[in-house]
């Protein structure tokens, strides 16, 4: 199976490598449209977290998964 969905999500900043094997399998089976939606959401989360990064000093990261 192609790793394209995982690679695209990883490029968008989604830490797919932290997922379990079974979770990665599900994400890897996403359609291109589903990957595009998740990538868009991740980009928005990243933009918001960058805006408040200096205000909060904890190890929480805004991620889809």
C-alpha positions in Angstrom: 0.0 0.0 0.0 1.2 3.5 -0.8 2.4 5.7 2.0 1.2 8.9 0.2 -1.6 9.7 2.7 0.8 9.4 5.6 3.5 11.4 3.8 1.0 14.2 3.0 -0.3 14.4 6.6 3.3 14.3 7.9 4.2 17.2 5.6 1.2 19.1 7.0 2.6 18.8 10.5 0.5 15.9 11.7 2.6 13.6 13.9 1.5 10.4 12.3 4.6 8.6 13.5 3.3 8.9 17.1 0.2 6.8 16.1 -0.1 3.1 16.7 0.3 0.7 13.7 -3.5 0.2 13.5 -4.1 4.0 13.6 -1.5 4.6 10.9 -3.2 1.9 8.8 -6.5 3.8 9.0 -5.0 7.1 8.2 -3.1 5.6 5.3 -6.4 4.3 3.8 -7.8 7.8 3.6 -8.9 9.2 0.2 -7.1 12.2 -1.3 -10.1 14.4 -0.4 -10.0 13.2 3.2 -6.3 13.8 3.4 -6.8 17.3 2.0 -9.4 18.1 4.6 -7.2 16.9 7.5 -4.2 18.7 6.1 -6.2 21.9 5.9 -7.4 21.5 9.5 -3.9 20.8 10.7 -2.6 23.9 8.9 -5.2 26.0 10.7 -4.3 24.4 14.1 -0.6 25.1 13.5 -1.4 28.8 12.6 -3.4 29.3 15.8 -0.8 27.5 18.0 2.0 29.7 16.5 0.0 32.8 17.5 -0.3 31.8 21.1 3.0 29.8 21.5 4.6 32.4 23.7 1.6 32.6 26.0 1.5 29.0 27.0 4.6 27.0 28.2 3.5 23.4 28.2 4.1 20.4 26.0 0.7 20.2 24.4 0.6 20.3 20.6 -2.4 21.0 18.5 -2.8 17.9 16.4 -5.5 16.0 14.6 -4.6 12.7 16.1 
